[in-house]
Amino acid sequence: MASAYHILKNNPSKKILVVEMYGGPGQGNTGRSNAMFRNTFSSRDNQILSNSSIDFYLHLQGVMKEDIGLQQIGYLWLMSESQLSSSEPYLAAMEENGIEFRRMDSTELKRLLSGVAMDGDGGGQSSLLRLPKVEGGVFGSKCGRLDPERLANFYAKRFVEMGGRFSFNTEATGLTMGPEKRLGIEGEPFVWQDSGVEGVRLRGAIGGELHPEAVVMACGAWTNELLDPIGVDGHVKAKKRQLFSIAAKGDALEGLAHAKGFNPLGLLPLVILPRAGVHFKPNPRRLLPSLREGEGQGDVGWAVLLQHCRLPPLRLQGGQPDHRWRGQRIRDHEGRLAGEDRGRAVRE
């Protein structure tokens, strides 16, 4: 939706059709996302792109008065001594490029996050689970969360107002190739001809082939399903993440969800733990822990998360989450996801 909106805004004479597999905008992985944004990347290109996106979101909510549910709660990476050391070159580069963040030592973290076990898991299992001691952290203040469906609906509404068109319930099943210069020979394009995408095969509300002037790929996790068959590297990979929702019952968990000292809202930031791809964030009177795919699904995933989440009150509370879901997102080949085992706060 963002691609269609900005292309049409900058090229108002163009006629643009958005083909959408679902019945409306934001109903795929957008609606299942963790709905977080950040600018803490090692790549200068990613810093520029993410910073400009965040500035646009702030403009939407602050100036244009479009309520997209934006809250700058921040990102907090908890790191071991070795992770802090290996992250220093990337942090130095971020400082040079004006990215807002601050380093936090273990004393400050223990004071602000009293419900989080910094010295392993607080239950004598740190050696068995290889949970490193948290020696410090990195807090990104320009990071936060928003409502992805509200943002998608904003883009869709403005896109239609500018003359854009949708075809919902229409699936793009493949791309068709053609030569740049046709010779009129059956079987074109041949391997020795310069070629490119000339059409899209569709199924659903619109069927058959479309042959537009240009095709823009903005398919997220489905990008490679369309590009692989024509031999084009999408340079991205889809990754799944499981999210759980559980009530923040008791003084310890409720106090953690409203941890003071990180943002003017008096809320816990998104906290990324040193191991197992675990992080958690607050929701109204709830905590939303998350676990990367590959560590176990469903009940197994929940058990793994409880072992690694460093929240003794959550384990003592017991029970199962009220809701759980999984969504996909894409990452490029620049490096590991932030907060994974190497603990580099700036890699994506």
PyMOL commands that set and color helices and strands:
alter all, ss='L'
color gray80, all
select helices_A, chain A and resi 2-10+29-32+44-62+81-96+106-112+126-129+148-161+220-230+250-257+298-308+312-317
alter helices_A, ss='H'
color red, helices_A
select strands_A, chain A and resi 17-19+36-37+75-79+101-105+136-140+144-145+165-167+170-179+195-204+208-210+236-247+270-272+279-283+286-292+323-332
alter strands_A, ss='S'
color yellow, strands_A
deselect
rebuild
show_as cartoon
